[in-house]
Amino acid sequence: MAKQSGKGKGTKGQPPATIAVNRKARHDYLIEERLEAGIALEGWEVKALRAGRVQLKESYVLVKDGEAWLFGAHISPLPSASTHVQPDPTRTRKLLLHRAEIARLAGAVERRGYTVVPLSMYWKRGKAKVEIALARGRKAHDKRARAKERDWQREKARLLKSGA
């Protein structure tokens, strides 16, 4: 019998460990294309992510000078953070993407009027990843119609279940 290494043991086929989800983005935007990006973090930020102290609600992605940057993501420092480091919870963080992906994002934002928003943050092979999306903003009437449709589907399922 072959001995398995400790790495990856029991993780095959498992969903990635989610740190945070930006539910507001799915409500406010129509998601068109998704990408996975690495994120450049400091040591105290990694510890805070492991504790689940991150909020993506008001965050967004900007592409400038050939680099992608995450703005507005709030990572709360742990109380036990090092004393010689001054943590900045909302600092701008660099996203790690291939040059071609950055160029495609920049083109879509500039020419076609898309927005790049972070959808979720999760662990993948011990590294923090951010799922970002090219999205178009929803209008208020679109949001209301979507909520109305969702309520109708729920009511219809309830009626079918009760057999009425």
DSSP file (Angstrom, degrees, kcal/mol; ACC not computed):
  #  RESIDUE AA STRUCTURE BP1 BP2  ACC     N-H-->O    O-->H-N    N-H-->O    O-->H-N    TCO  KAPPA ALPHA  PHI   PSI    X-CA   Y-CA   Z-CA
    1    1 A M              0   0    0      0, 0.0     2,-0.2     0, 0.0     0, 0.0   0.000 360.0 360.0 360.0 129.6    0.0    0.0    0.0
    2    2 A A        -     0   0    0      1,-0.1     2,-0.4     0, 0.0     0, 0.0  -0.526 360.0-125.3 -78.5 140.0    1.4    3.4   -1.0
    3    3 A K        -     0   0    0     -2,-0.2     2,-0.3     1,-0.0    -1,-0.1  -0.712  20.9-136.1 -87.3 131.5    1.8    6.0    1.6
    4    4 A Q        -     0   0    0     -2,-0.4     2,-0.1     1,-0.1     5,-0.0  -0.606  19.0-119.3 -84.2 145.6    0.1    9.4    0.9
    5    5 A S        -     0   0    0     -2,-0.3    -1,-0.1     2,-0.2     4,-0.1  -0.441  22.6-116.0 -77.3 160.3    1.9   12.5    1.6
    6    6 A G  S >  S+     0   0    0     -2,-0.1     3,-1.2     2,-0.1     2,-0.2   0.788  91.2  91.3 -67.0 -28.9    0.4   15.0    4.1
    7    7 A K  T 3  S+     0   0    0      1,-0.2    -2,-0.2     3,-0.0     3,-0.1  -0.491 101.8   1.4 -71.1 134.3   -0.1   17.6    1.4
    8    8 A G  T >> S+     0   0    0      1,-0.2     3,-1.8    -2,-0.2     4,-0.5   0.544  85.1 161.8  73.1   6.0   -3.4   17.6   -0.3
    9    9 A K  T <4 S-     0   0    0     -3,-1.2    -1,-0.2     1,-0.3    -3,-0.0  -0.455  74.6  -8.2 -66.4 116.9   -4.6   14.7    1.8
   10   10 A G  T 34 S+     0   0    0     -2,-0.4    -1,-0.3    -3,-0.1    -2,-0.1   0.610 109.2 102.7  75.8  12.1   -8.4   14.6    1.5
   11   11 A T  T X4  +     0   0    0     -3,-1.8     3,-1.8     2,-0.1     2,-0.2   0.510  42.7 117.8-104.2  -5.4   -8.7   17.9   -0.4
   12   12 A K  T 3< S+     0   0    0     -4,-0.5    -4,-0.0     1,-0.3    -3,-0.0  -0.437  89.1   4.3 -67.1 128.3   -9.2   16.5   -3.9
   13   13 A G  T 3  S+     0   0    0      1,-0.3    -1,-0.3    -2,-0.2    -2,-0.1   0.439  97.7 133.8  80.9  -1.9  -12.6   17.7   -5.2
   14   14 A Q    <   -     0   0    0     -3,-1.8    -1,-0.3     1,-0.1     3,-0.1  -0.555  62.6-110.2 -79.8 145.1  -13.3   19.8   -2.1
   15   15 A P        -     0   0    0      0, 0.0    -1,-0.1     0, 0.0     3,-0.0  -0.436  46.0 -91.8 -68.3 151.1  -14.6   23.3   -2.7
   16   16 A P        -     0   0    0      0, 0.0     2,-0.7     0, 0.0   108,-0.1  -0.302  44.2 -99.9 -64.4 149.3  -12.1   26.0   -1.7
   17   17 A A  E     -A  123   0A   0    106,-0.7   106,-2.6    -3,-0.1     2,-0.2  -0.592  42.2-139.3 -73.1 110.1  -12.3   27.4    1.8
   18   18 A T  E     +A  122   0A   0     -2,-0.7   104,-0.3   104,-0.2     3,-0.1  -0.514  25.5 179.2 -76.9 134.2  -14.2   30.6    1.5
   19   19 A I  E     -     0   0A   0    102,-3.1     2,-0.3     1,-0.4    35,-0.2   0.840  68.6  -9.8 -95.9 -49.6  -13.0   33.6    3.6
   20   20 A A  E     -A  121   0A   0    101,-1.8   101,-2.7    33,-0.1    -1,-0.4  -0.993  56.0-151.7-152.7 151.1  -15.5   36.2    2.5
   21   21 A V  E     -A  120   0A   0     -2,-0.3     2,-1.1    99,-0.2    99,-0.3  -0.982  13.9-141.7-127.6 138.8  -18.3   36.7   -0.1
   22   22 A N    >>  +     0   0    0     97,-3.6     4,-0.9    -2,-0.4     3,-0.5  -0.749  28.0 168.5 -98.9  85.3  -19.4   40.0   -1.6
   23   23 A R  H 3> S+     0   0    0     -2,-1.1     4,-1.2     1,-0.2     3,-0.2   0.823  72.2  63.6 -68.4 -31.0  -23.2   39.4   -1.8
   24   24 A K  H 3> S+     0   0    0      1,-0.2     4,-2.7     2,-0.2    -1,-0.2   0.840  96.2  58.7 -62.7 -33.5  -23.9   43.0   -2.6
   25   25 A A  H <> S+     0   0    0     -3,-0.5     4,-2.1     1,-0.2    -1,-0.2   0.899 103.4  51.0 -64.1 -40.3  -22.0   42.7   -5.8
   26   26 A R  H  < S+     0   0    0     -4,-0.9    -1,-0.2    -3,-0.2    -2,-0.2   0.798 114.7  44.9 -67.6 -27.0  -24.3   40.0   -7.1
   27   27 A H  H  < S+     0   0    0     -4,-1.2    -2,-0.2     1,-0.1    -1,-0.2   0.890 119.4  38.6 -80.3 -42.3  -27.2   42.2   -6.3
   28   28 A D  H  < S+     0   0    0     -4,-2.7   110,-3.0    -5,-0.1     2,-0.3   0.690 116.5  47.3 -84.7 -20.1  -25.9   45.4   -7.7
   29   29 A Y  E  < S-B  137   0A   0     -4,-2.1     2,-0.7   108,-0.3   108,-0.2  -0.894  70.9-128.5-128.6 152.9  -24.2   44.0  -10.9
   30   30 A L  E     -B  136   0A   0    106,-3.5   106,-2.0    -2,-0.3     2,-0.4  -0.897  36.1-137.0 -94.8 112.3  -24.9   41.7  -13.7
   31   31 A I  E     +B  135   0A   0     -2,-0.7   104,-0.2   104,-0.2     3,-0.1  -0.566  33.2 165.9 -78.7 126.6  -21.9   39.3  -13.7
   32   32 A E  E     +     0   0A   0    102,-2.8     2,-0.3    -2,-0.4   103,-0.2   0.801  62.7   9.7-108.0 -43.7  -20.5   38.6  -17.2
   33   33 A E  E     -B  134   0A   0    101,-1.4   101,-2.6     2,-0.0    -1,-0.4  -1.000  62.6-149.7-145.0 139.8  -17.0   37.0  -16.7
   34   34 A R  E     -B  133   0A   0     -2,-0.3     2,-0.3    99,-0.2    99,-0.2  -0.849  13.4-179.3-112.8 147.1  -15.1   35.7  -13.7
   35   35 A L  E     -B  132   0A   0     97,-3.0    97,-2.5    -2,-0.3     2,-0.5  -0.967  22.5-132.0-138.0 154.4  -11.4   35.5  -13.1
   36   36 A E  E     -B  131   0A   0     -2,-0.3     2,-0.4    95,-0.2    95,-0.2  -0.930  28.3-178.4-107.7 131.5   -9.2   34.3  -10.2
   37   37 A A  E     -B  130   0A   0     93,-2.6    93,-3.1    -2,-0.5    60,-0.2  -0.970  23.0-130.7-129.7 143.7   -6.5   36.6   -9.0
   38   38 A G  E     -BC 129  96A   0     58,-2.0    58,-2.5    -2,-0.4     2,-0.4  -0.394  25.3-140.4 -78.1 168.5   -3.8   36.2   -6.3
   39   39 A I  E     - C   0  95A   0     89,-0.9     2,-0.6    56,-0.2    56,-0.2  -0.997   7.7-129.7-138.9 133.9   -3.4   39.0   -3.8
   40   40 A A        +     0   0    0     54,-2.6    54,-0.3    -2,-0.4     2,-0.3  -0.723  40.2 174.6 -84.1 117.2   -0.3   40.5   -2.3
   41   41 A L        -     0   0    0     -2,-0.6     2,-0.2    52,-0.1    -2,-0.0  -0.832  29.2-125.4-124.2 158.8   -0.7   40.6    1.5
   42   42 A E     >  -     0   0    0     -2,-0.3     4,-1.7     1,-0.1     3,-0.3  -0.550  38.9-101.4 -92.9 167.3    1.4   41.5    4.5
   43   43 A G  H  > S+     0   0    0      1,-0.2     4,-1.8     2,-0.2     5,-0.2   0.893 120.6  50.5 -59.3 -45.0    1.9   39.0    7.4
   44   44 A W  H  > S+     0   0    0      1,-0.2     4,-2.0     2,-0.2    34,-0.3   0.826 107.9  55.7 -65.3 -29.6   -0.7   40.5    9.7
   45   45 A E  H  > S+     0   0    0     -3,-0.3     4,-2.5     2,-0.2    -1,-0.2   0.883 104.4  52.1 -69.9 -37.8   -3.3   40.5    6.9
   46   46 A V  H  X S+     0   0    0     -4,-1.7     4,-2.2     2,-0.2    -2,-0.2   0.918 110.2  48.8 -63.6 -42.5   -2.8   36.7    6.3
   47   47 A K  H  X S+     0   0    0     -4,-1.8     4,-1.2     1,-0.2    -1,-0.2   0.905 111.5  49.5 -63.1 -40.8   -3.4   36.1   10.1
   48   48 A A  H  <>S+     0   0    0     -4,-2.0     5,-2.5     1,-0.2     4,-0.3   0.881 109.1  52.6 -66.5 -37.7   -6.5   38.3   10.0
   49   49 A L  H ><5S+     0   0    0     -4,-2.5     3,-1.6     1,-0.2    -2,-0.2   0.910 105.1  54.6 -63.3 -41.5   -7.8   36.4    6.9
   50   50 A R  H 3<5S+     0   0    0     -4,-2.2    -1,-0.2     1,-0.3    -2,-0.2   0.824 108.6  49.5 -61.6 -29.3   -7.3   33.1    8.7
   51   51 A A  T 3<5S-     0   0    0     -4,-1.2    -1,-0.3    -5,-0.2    -2,-0.2   0.480 118.1-117.1 -85.8  -3.6   -9.5   34.5   11.5
   52   52 A G  T < 5 +     0   0    0     -3,-1.6     2,-0.9    -4,-0.3    -3,-0.2   0.790  64.9 145.6  76.6  28.7  -12.1   35.6    8.9
   53   53 A R      < +     0   0    0     -5,-2.5    23,-1.8    -8,-0.1     2,-0.3  -0.444  32.1 109.9-100.2  60.8  -11.8   39.3    9.5
   54   54 A V  E     -H   75   0B   0     -2,-0.9     2,-0.4    21,-0.2    21,-0.2  -0.978  44.1-165.7-135.0 147.2  -12.3   40.7    6.0
   55   55 A Q  E     +H   74   0B   0     19,-2.1    19,-2.4    -2,-0.3     3,-0.1  -0.991  10.8 176.2-136.0 126.0  -15.1   42.6    4.4
   56   56 A L    >   +     0   0    0     -2,-0.4     3,-1.6   -35,-0.2   -34,-0.1   0.333  48.9 110.8-106.7   4.1  -15.5   43.0    0.6
   57   57 A K  T 3  S+     0   0    0      1,-0.3    -1,-0.1   -36,-0.1    16,-0.1   0.862  88.2  26.4 -53.8 -49.2  -18.8   44.9    0.6
   58   58 A E  T 3  S+     0   0    0     14,-0.3    -1,-0.3    -3,-0.1     2,-0.1   0.166  98.5 117.8-101.6  17.4  -17.6   48.4   -0.6
   59   59 A S    <   +     0   0    0     -3,-1.6     2,-0.3    59,-0.1    13,-0.2  -0.473  34.3 173.2 -91.2 158.7  -14.5   47.2   -2.5
   60   60 A Y  E     -D   71   0A   0     11,-2.1    11,-3.0    57,-0.1     2,-0.4  -0.952  26.9-117.0-153.4 167.8  -13.7   47.5   -6.2
   61   61 A V  E     -DE  70 116A   0     55,-2.2    55,-0.5    -2,-0.3     2,-0.4  -0.935  22.2-169.8-117.0 133.7  -10.8   46.8   -8.6
   62   62 A L  E     -D   69   0A   0      7,-2.3     7,-2.8    -2,-0.4     2,-0.6  -0.952  11.9-149.2-119.5 143.1   -9.0   49.5  -10.7
   63   63 A V  E     +D   68   0A   0     -2,-0.4     2,-0.3     5,-0.2     5,-0.2  -0.952  31.7 154.5-110.8 117.0   -6.5   48.8  -13.5
   64   64 A K  E >   +D   67   0A   0      3,-2.4     3,-1.3    -2,-0.6    -2,-0.1  -0.998  60.5   3.2-145.2 142.1   -3.8   51.5  -13.8
   65   65 A D  T 3  S-     0   0    0     -2,-0.3    -1,-0.1     1,-0.3     3,-0.1   0.823 128.6 -57.8  55.6  35.9   -0.3   51.5  -15.2
   66   66 A G  T 3  S+     0   0    0      1,-0.2     2,-0.3    36,-0.1    -1,-0.3   0.679 118.1 101.3  73.8  17.2   -0.6   47.9  -16.3
   67   67 A E  E <   -D   64   0A   0     -3,-1.3    -3,-2.4    35,-0.1     2,-0.4  -0.967  65.8-131.9-132.9 150.0   -1.4   46.6  -12.8
   68   68 A A  E     -DF  63  95A   0     27,-0.6    27,-2.8    -2,-0.3     2,-0.4  -0.861  24.4-168.3-102.8 135.5   -4.7   45.6  -11.0
   69   69 A W  E     -DF  62  94A   0     -7,-2.8    -7,-2.3    -2,-0.4     2,-0.6  -0.968  17.6-139.3-128.1 139.1   -5.4   47.0   -7.6
   70   70 A L  E     -DF  61  93A   0     23,-3.5    23,-2.1    -2,-0.4     2,-0.3  -0.877  26.0-170.1 -98.0 118.3   -8.0   46.1   -5.0
   71   71 A F  E     +D   60   0A   0    -11,-3.0   -11,-2.1    -2,-0.6     3,-0.1  -0.836  59.1  13.3-108.5 144.9   -9.5   49.2   -3.3
   72   72 A G  S    S+     0   0    0     18,-0.6     2,-0.4    -2,-0.3   -14,-0.3   0.438  73.9 142.7  79.3   0.2  -11.7   49.4   -0.2
   73   73 A A        -     0   0    0     18,-0.2     2,-0.7   -13,-0.2    -1,-0.2  -0.633  42.6-144.8 -73.8 128.9  -11.4   45.8    1.0
   74   74 A H  E     +H   55   0B   0    -19,-2.4   -19,-2.1    -2,-0.4     2,-0.6  -0.859  20.9 179.5-104.3 114.0  -11.3   46.1    4.8
   75   75 A I  E     -H   54   0B   0     14,-2.3   -21,-0.2    -2,-0.7    16,-0.1  -0.947  21.4-144.6-112.6 110.4   -9.1   43.6    6.7
   76   76 A S        -     0   0    0    -23,-1.8   -23,-0.1    -2,-0.6     2,-0.1  -0.589  18.2-124.5 -77.0 127.0   -9.4   44.2   10.4
   77   77 A P        -     0   0    0      0, 0.0   -32,-0.1     0, 0.0    -1,-0.1  -0.392  25.0-110.9 -69.8 148.3   -6.1   43.6   12.3
   78   78 A L    >   -     0   0    0    -34,-0.3     3,-1.8     1,-0.1   -30,-0.1  -0.456  22.5-120.5 -72.1 150.5   -6.1   41.2   15.1
   79   79 A P  T 3  S+     0   0    0      0, 0.0    -1,-0.1     0, 0.0     0, 0.0   0.780 114.4  58.7 -63.2 -23.7   -5.6   42.7   18.6
   80   80 A S  T 3  S+     0   0    0      3,-0.0     3,-0.1     2,-0.0    -2,-0.1   0.202  78.8 136.7 -90.6  16.9   -2.4   40.6   18.9
   81   81 A A    <   -     0   0    0     -3,-1.8   -37,-0.0     1,-0.1     5,-0.0  -0.230  68.0 -81.2 -61.8 154.9   -0.9   42.2   15.8
   82   82 A S    >   -     0   0    0      1,-0.1     3,-0.5     2,-0.1    -1,-0.1  -0.184  30.8-136.6 -58.6 147.1    2.8   43.1   16.1
   83   83 A T  T 3  S+     0   0    0      1,-0.2    -1,-0.1    -3,-0.1    -2,-0.1   0.733  99.9  57.4 -80.5 -22.3    3.6   46.3   17.8
   84   84 A H  T 3  S+     0   0    0      2,-0.0     2,-0.5     0, 0.0    -1,-0.2   0.486  95.7  75.6 -88.6  -1.4    6.2   47.5   15.3
   85   85 A V  S <  S-     0   0    0     -3,-0.5    -4,-0.0     2,-0.0     0, 0.0  -0.936  70.2-148.6-111.2 130.4    3.8   47.3   12.4
   86   86 A Q        -     0   0    0     -2,-0.5     2,-0.2     2,-0.0    -3,-0.1  -0.823  23.3-145.5 -95.3  97.9    1.2   50.0   11.9
   87   87 A P        -     0   0    0      0, 0.0    -6,-0.0     0, 0.0    -2,-0.0  -0.421  10.9-161.4 -70.3 135.3   -1.7   48.1   10.2
   88   88 A D    >   -     0   0    0     -2,-0.2     3,-1.5     1,-0.1   -13,-0.1  -0.936   3.3-162.5-113.4 104.3   -3.8   50.0    7.7
   89   89 A P  T 3  S+     0   0    0      0, 0.0   -14,-2.3     0, 0.0    -1,-0.1   0.779  86.4  37.9 -62.7 -29.0   -7.1   48.0    7.3
   90   90 A T  T 3  S+     0   0    0    -16,-0.2   -18,-0.6     2,-0.0   -17,-0.1   0.044  81.9 144.7-112.8  27.5   -8.2   49.6    4.0
   91   91 A R    <   -     0   0    0     -3,-1.5     2,-0.4   -16,-0.1   -18,-0.2  -0.217  59.8 -97.8 -63.6 157.1   -4.8   49.9    2.2
   92   92 A T        -     0   0    0    -21,-0.1     2,-0.4   -20,-0.1   -21,-0.2  -0.630  42.6-157.7 -76.8 128.9   -4.7   49.3   -1.5
   93   93 A R  E     - F   0  70A   0    -23,-2.1   -23,-3.5    -2,-0.4     2,-0.3  -0.901  13.6-122.5-115.7 139.3   -3.6   45.8   -2.3
   94   94 A K  E     - F   0  69A   0     -2,-0.4   -54,-2.6   -54,-0.3     2,-0.4  -0.592  19.8-142.8 -81.1 135.5   -2.1   44.6   -5.6
   95   95 A L  E     -CF  39  68A   0    -27,-2.8     2,-0.8    -2,-0.3   -27,-0.6  -0.812  12.7-134.3 -96.9 139.5   -3.8   41.8   -7.5
   96   96 A L  E     +C   38   0A   0    -58,-2.5   -58,-2.0    -2,-0.4     2,-0.3  -0.833  43.0 145.7-101.2 107.6   -1.6   39.2   -9.2
   97   97 A L        -     0   0    0     -2,-0.8     2,-0.1   -60,-0.2   -60,-0.1  -0.904  51.9 -93.3-134.7 160.6   -2.8   38.5  -12.7
   98   98 A H     >  -     0   0    0     -2,-0.3     4,-2.2     1,-0.1     3,-0.2  -0.432  39.3-114.3 -70.6 152.9   -1.2   37.7  -16.0
   99   99 A R  H  > S+     0   0    0      1,-0.2     4,-2.4     2,-0.2     5,-0.2   0.872 116.5  52.9 -57.4 -40.2   -0.4   40.6  -18.3
  100  100 A A  H  > S+     0   0    0      2,-0.2     4,-2.1     1,-0.2    -1,-0.2   0.875 108.4  50.4 -65.9 -37.2   -2.9   39.4  -20.9
  101  101 A E  H  > S+     0   0    0     -3,-0.2     4,-2.4     2,-0.2    -2,-0.2   0.906 110.8  48.9 -66.3 -41.4   -5.7   39.2  -18.3
  102  102 A I  H  X S+     0   0    0     -4,-2.2     4,-2.7     1,-0.2    -2,-0.2   0.910 110.9  50.3 -64.1 -41.8   -4.9   42.7  -17.1
  103  103 A A  H  X S+     0   0    0     -4,-2.4     4,-2.3     2,-0.2    -2,-0.2   0.900 110.7  49.4 -63.6 -40.6   -5.0   44.0  -20.7
  104  104 A R  H  X S+     0   0    0     -4,-2.1     4,-2.2     2,-0.2    -2,-0.2   0.910 112.3  47.8 -65.7 -42.0   -8.3   42.4  -21.3
  105  105 A L  H  X S+     0   0    0     -4,-2.4     4,-2.3     2,-0.2    -2,-0.2   0.932 112.1  49.4 -62.6 -45.5   -9.8   43.8  -18.1
  106  106 A A  H  X S+     0   0    0     -4,-2.7     4,-2.5     1,-0.2     5,-0.3   0.906 111.2  49.8 -62.1 -41.9   -8.5   47.3  -18.9
  107  107 A G  H  X>S+     0   0    0     -4,-2.3     4,-2.6     1,-0.2     5,-0.7   0.907 111.1  48.4 -63.1 -42.9   -9.9   47.1  -22.4
  108  108 A A  H  X5S+     0   0    0     -4,-2.2     6,-1.6     1,-0.2     4,-1.0   0.883 114.2  46.3 -66.4 -38.3  -13.4   46.0  -21.2
  109  109 A V  H  X5S+     0   0    0     -4,-2.3     4,-0.6     4,-0.2    -2,-0.2   0.928 119.9  38.1 -70.2 -44.7  -13.5   48.8  -18.6
  110  110 A E  H  <5S+     0   0    0     -4,-2.5    -2,-0.2    -5,-0.2    -3,-0.2   0.921 128.4  27.6 -74.8 -45.0  -12.3   51.6  -20.9
  111  111 A R  H  <5S+     0   0    0     -4,-2.6    -3,-0.2    -5,-0.3    -2,-0.1   0.864 129.4  31.9 -90.1 -37.5  -14.1   50.7  -24.1
  112  112 A R  H  <<S-     0   0    0     -4,-1.0    -3,-0.2    -5,-0.7    -2,-0.1   0.431 100.5-116.4-108.2   1.5  -17.2   48.8  -23.1
  113  113 A G     <  +     0   0    0     -4,-0.6    -4,-0.2    -5,-0.2    -3,-0.1   0.784  57.7 152.6  75.7  28.0  -18.1   50.4  -19.8
  114  114 A Y        -     0   0    0     -6,-1.6     2,-0.4    -9,-0.1    22,-0.2  -0.387  35.1-140.1 -83.1 167.2  -17.7   47.4  -17.5
  115  115 A T  E     - G   0 135A   0     20,-2.8    20,-3.0    -2,-0.1     2,-0.6  -0.953   8.9-137.9-122.6 146.3  -16.8   47.5  -13.9
  116  116 A V  E     +EG  61 134A   0    -55,-0.5   -55,-2.2    -2,-0.4    18,-0.2  -0.936  30.2 174.0-107.4 119.8  -14.4   45.1  -12.1
  117  117 A V  E     - G   0 133A   0     16,-2.1    16,-2.4    -2,-0.6     2,-0.4  -0.941  32.7-118.7-125.6 145.4  -15.7   43.9   -8.7
  118  118 A P  E     - G   0 132A   0      0, 0.0    14,-0.3     0, 0.0   -93,-0.2  -0.687  25.4-177.2 -80.2 134.4  -14.4   41.3   -6.3
  119  119 A L  E     -     0   0A   0     12,-3.9   -97,-3.6    -2,-0.4     2,-0.3   0.824  60.1 -13.7 -98.4 -42.2  -17.0   38.5   -5.6
  120  120 A S  E     -AG  21 131A   0     11,-1.2    11,-2.9   -99,-0.3     2,-0.4  -0.984  49.3-138.2-156.9 164.1  -15.2   36.4   -3.0
  121  121 A M  E     +AG  20 130A   0   -101,-2.7  -102,-3.1    -2,-0.3  -101,-1.8  -0.993  34.3 157.1-127.6 136.9  -12.0   35.7   -1.3
  122  122 A Y  E     -AG  18 129A   0      7,-2.4     7,-3.2    -2,-0.4     2,-0.4  -0.953  40.4-100.1-153.8 167.9  -10.9   32.1   -0.5
  123  123 A W  E     +AG  17 128A   0   -106,-2.6  -106,-0.7    -2,-0.3     2,-0.4  -0.791  32.0 177.6 -95.1 136.5   -7.9   29.8    0.2
  124  124 A K  E >  S- G   0 127A   0      3,-2.6     3,-1.6    -2,-0.4    -2,-0.0  -0.919  74.0 -21.8-141.2 114.5   -6.4   27.7   -2.6
  125  125 A R  T 3  S-     0   0    0     -2,-0.4     3,-0.1     1,-0.3    -2,-0.0   0.867 127.1 -51.7  52.6  41.6   -3.4   25.6   -1.9
  126  126 A G  T 3  S+     0   0    0      1,-0.2     2,-0.4     0, 0.0    -1,-0.3   0.490 118.3 107.3  80.2   3.5   -2.5   27.7    1.1
  127  127 A K  E <  S- G   0 124A   0     -3,-1.6    -3,-2.6   -89,-0.0     2,-0.4  -0.908  72.3-117.4-117.0 144.0   -2.7   31.0   -0.8
  128  128 A A  E     - G   0 123A   0     -2,-0.4   -89,-0.9    -5,-0.2     2,-0.3  -0.633  35.8-173.9 -78.7 131.2   -5.3   33.7   -0.6
  129  129 A K  E     -BG  38 122A   0     -7,-3.2    -7,-2.4    -2,-0.4     2,-0.4  -0.910  14.9-148.5-124.5 152.2   -7.2   34.2   -3.9
  130  130 A V  E     -BG  37 121A   0    -93,-3.1   -93,-2.6    -2,-0.3     2,-0.7  -0.985   9.9-143.8-121.1 128.5   -9.8   36.7   -5.0
  131  131 A E  E     -BG  36 120A   0    -11,-2.9   -12,-3.9    -2,-0.4   -11,-1.2  -0.835  27.2-175.7 -90.3 117.5  -12.5   35.9   -7.5
  132  132 A I  E     -BG  35 118A   0    -97,-2.5   -97,-3.0    -2,-0.7     2,-0.4  -0.768   5.4-158.6-112.0 159.6  -13.1   39.1   -9.5
  133  133 A A  E     -BG  34 117A   0    -16,-2.4   -16,-2.1    -2,-0.3     2,-0.6  -0.993  22.8-127.3-141.1 144.2  -15.7   39.7  -12.2
  134  134 A L  E     +BG  33 116A   0   -101,-2.6  -102,-2.8    -2,-0.4  -101,-1.4  -0.808  49.5 172.3 -81.1 125.7  -16.3   41.9  -15.2
  135  135 A A  E     -BG  31 115A   0    -20,-3.0   -20,-2.8    -2,-0.6     2,-0.4  -0.949  34.2-139.6-141.5 156.0  -19.8   43.3  -14.5
  136  136 A R  E     -B   30   0A   0   -106,-2.0  -106,-3.5    -2,-0.3     2,-0.1  -0.927  37.2-107.1-112.1 141.7  -22.4   45.8  -15.6
  137  137 A G  E     -B   29   0A   0     -2,-0.4     2,-0.3  -108,-0.2  -108,-0.3  -0.411  30.7-129.8 -68.4 140.6  -24.3   47.8  -13.1
  138  138 A R        -     0   0    0   -110,-3.0     2,-0.2    -2,-0.1    -1,-0.1  -0.664  17.5-125.3 -88.0 146.7  -28.0   46.9  -12.7
  139  139 A K     >  -     0   0    0     -2,-0.3     4,-1.9     1,-0.1     3,-0.3  -0.500  26.6-109.5 -83.3 160.8  -30.7   49.5  -12.9
  140  140 A A  H  > S+     0   0    0      1,-0.2     4,-2.1     2,-0.2     5,-0.2   0.876 119.9  52.2 -60.3 -38.9  -33.1   49.9   -9.9
  141  141 A H  H  > S+     0   0    0      1,-0.2     4,-2.3     2,-0.2    -1,-0.2   0.834 106.6  54.2 -70.0 -29.8  -36.0   48.5  -12.0
  142  142 A D  H  > S+     0   0    0     -3,-0.3     4,-2.3     2,-0.2    -1,-0.2   0.905 108.1  49.7 -65.6 -41.0  -33.9   45.4  -12.9
  143  143 A K  H  X S+     0   0    0     -4,-1.9     4,-2.2     2,-0.2    -2,-0.2   0.912 112.0  47.7 -64.2 -42.1  -33.3   44.8   -9.2
  144  144 A R  H  X S+     0   0    0     -4,-2.1     4,-2.5     2,-0.2    -2,-0.2   0.915 112.1  49.1 -66.0 -42.0  -37.0   45.1   -8.4
  145  145 A A  H  X S+     0   0    0     -4,-2.3     4,-2.4     1,-0.2    -1,-0.2   0.892 111.0  50.7 -64.0 -38.9  -38.0   42.8  -11.3
  146  146 A R  H  X S+     0   0    0     -4,-2.3     4,-2.3     2,-0.2    -1,-0.2   0.909 111.4  47.3 -65.4 -42.0  -35.4   40.2  -10.2
  147  147 A A  H  X S+     0   0    0     -4,-2.2     4,-2.4     2,-0.2    -2,-0.2   0.898 111.9  50.9 -65.5 -40.1  -36.7   40.3   -6.6
  148  148 A K  H  X S+     0   0    0     -4,-2.5     4,-2.2     2,-0.2    -2,-0.2   0.909 111.0  48.0 -64.1 -42.4  -40.3   39.9   -7.9
  149  149 A E  H  X S+     0   0    0     -4,-2.4     4,-2.4     2,-0.2    -2,-0.2   0.903 111.1  50.7 -64.1 -42.4  -39.3   36.9  -10.0
  150  150 A R  H  X S+     0   0    0     -4,-2.3     4,-2.0     2,-0.2    -2,-0.2   0.911 110.6  49.1 -62.7 -42.8  -37.5   35.3   -7.1
  151  151 A D  H  X S+     0   0    0     -4,-2.4     4,-2.4     1,-0.2    -1,-0.2   0.894 110.8  50.9 -63.4 -39.7  -40.5   35.8   -4.8
  152  152 A W  H  X S+     0   0    0     -4,-2.2     4,-2.8     2,-0.2    -2,-0.2   0.905 108.9  50.5 -65.5 -40.9  -42.8   34.3   -7.5
  153  153 A Q  H  X S+     0   0    0     -4,-2.4     4,-2.3     2,-0.2    -1,-0.2   0.903 111.5  48.7 -62.5 -40.5  -40.6   31.2   -7.9
  154  154 A R  H  X S+     0   0    0     -4,-2.0     4,-1.9     2,-0.2    -2,-0.2   0.923 113.2  46.7 -64.5 -44.3  -40.6   30.7   -4.1
  155  155 A E  H  X S+     0   0    0     -4,-2.4     4,-2.4     2,-0.2    -2,-0.2   0.896 111.5  51.7 -64.4 -41.1  -44.4   31.0   -4.0
  156  156 A K  H  X S+     0   0    0     -4,-2.8     4,-2.5     1,-0.2     5,-0.2   0.907 109.6  49.2 -63.3 -42.3  -44.8   28.7   -6.9
  157  157 A A  H  X S+     0   0    0     -4,-2.3     4,-2.1     1,-0.2    -1,-0.2   0.887 110.6  51.2 -64.0 -38.1  -42.6   26.1   -5.3
  158  158 A R  H  X S+     0   0    0     -4,-1.9     4,-2.0     2,-0.2    -2,-0.2   0.908 111.1  47.8 -64.7 -42.6  -44.6   26.4   -2.1
  159  159 A L  H  X>S+     0   0    0     -4,-2.4     5,-1.4     1,-0.2     4,-1.0   0.910 113.1  47.3 -65.5 -42.9  -47.9   25.9   -4.0
  160  160 A L  H  <5S+     0   0    0     -4,-2.5    -1,-0.2     1,-0.2    -2,-0.2   0.866 111.2  52.0 -66.5 -35.7  -46.6   22.9   -5.9
  161  161 A K  H  <5S+     0   0    0     -4,-2.1    -1,-0.2     1,-0.2    -2,-0.2   0.898 109.8  47.9 -67.9 -40.4  -45.3   21.4   -2.7
  162  162 A S  H  <5S-     0   0    0     -4,-2.0    -1,-0.2    -5,-0.1    -2,-0.2   0.656 107.3-128.3 -77.0 -14.2  -48.6   21.7   -0.8
  163  163 A G  T  <5       0   0    0     -4,-1.0    -3,-0.2    -3,-0.1    -4,-0.1   0.711 360.0 360.0  79.0  19.6  -50.5   20.2   -3.8
  164  164 A A      <       0   0    0     -5,-1.4    -4,-0.1     0, 0.0    -5,-0.1   0.453 360.0 360.0 -84.7 360.0  -53.0   23.1   -4.1
